[in-house]
Structure formats: structure tokens, C-alpha cells
Amino acid sequence: MSVFKIGEAGKNSHAAAQIGTTGDCSPCLSFCTNMRVQKLGIRIMKETIDYYNRNAESFVANTIHADMSDIRNRFLKYVRPGGKILDAGCGSGRDSLAFLKAGYTVEAFDASEELCRIATDYLGFKVECKRFEDLDGSAQYDGIWACASLLHVKGEDLPDIVKRMRVLLKPDGVLYASFKEGKTERIIEGRFFHDMTLDACRSLFLDSGLNVLDLFTSRDVRENSDEITWINIIGQTN
């Protein structure tokens, strides 16, 4: 398993930009470094999406039967009964189907074209293919469910994405998100991960204008993955 730490890439890019320079070129170096980091970020996100497109069938087989009912219920107790939920990064469509069966109106999207195709067939309604950066609009959802999806967003981009989600929530609307526990940004076999701690999740939601209703850890419910610890957070608009 190959692991690449993103923070090291930024430092190396800055060092490379400094080699062979003379005089005070700080503004130019800063611009060049930022451009390199931005291009790296774009490539990383593309490779993550490509991973899911290539491995959609196996990913669905590994996750579609994972029992997320306990965490879904912790989320739903704050969501208006029969309300409208956005499944943000829906993957197989597993949780969207559970929300539908519980009497909620559901919309869903994913960044992977292949996962959107599979989830559309599974759910019987169109799953939109888009990224978190494409989110816009006004308050329309009673709940947004971002299960193991925001963990693919780079740390510097997370505040903007969470604020976009907050804007989409109605008054007293609820946002759920989950991350793998840790303090690093890394690439594992082509997928980018941004790990979080309990304190980091709390700060992210509070700084984005969300009240924290619930913050807890859980074990991975997939087969042979129970050694993974997840950070779960539920926030609500004022």
C-alpha cells in the first residue's frame, strides 16, 4: 500500500522554487508555489474520482450492506419527519434508500460518474454527477448527509464546502459528516484522504456557523475493517 503525505509535497514545491533564484523574488516564488500546489490539488482530486470510476463495482459490493442504521438514527432524530435530505457523496445509494424507506424526500449526488450510474439504477431516480465545489443555491434541505465523503476534500477547502452546505440548509437544518480519525492528509492507492480529530471537527462546524449537536467516534462497520476509527459530527443551523 502506497501512502503519500500531501504536506510534504507543498514543502518540496516551495524548496524547488527557491533553487537558482537571486534577489528578492518572494512574490514570484509565492505565486509559483501556490500554482504548483493548486495544480497538485486538481490532479489529486481527479485521481481520486478516477479511482472510484475504475473500482465502482467493488466499492459498491464492499459498502452497500454496511449497517449504518445506528448513526443514521442519531442523525434523523434531529431532522424534521418527512423532510428533504441531500445525500452528498452518496456512493452506492445505500443511505439514500434507507431515508426513502423512512419516509423522507431524497436527492443525491456523487463526483464519480460510475457510482452515479450504479446509484441511479439502485434508487430509481437520477443521481446527479457533481462535486462539492458545485454546490450552490438557497435553503432547501432539512438535512444533509455527508457520510465518508468530505474526507476527500483538502483541508484548506473544507471550510468553504461546509459553509456552502450550511447555506443549503433550512432553519434548524442538520448536517452530518464523518472522517477517519487522524491528523494527516494522505494518498492511499490513488485516493486522497483528509483525516480529522474530534477537536478539529468541532472547530470546523462552529467556525462555519453550525451548532454542534453530537460528536462521537465509531468503529468501521464494514467486514474486516473494524480497526478503523471514525469521527462523526452532527451540526445544526441557528
PyMOL commands that set and color helices and strands:
alter all, ss='L'
color gray80, all
select helices_A, chain A and resi 6-18+26-54+56-63+69-76+94-101+113-123+132-134+150-152+155-168+198-207
alter helices_A, ss='H'
color red, helices_A
select strands_A, chain A and resi 3-5+84-88+105-110+128-129+141-146+169-180+185-188+191-194+211-219+229-236
alter strands_A, ss='S'
color yellow, strands_A
deselect
rebuild
show_as cartoon
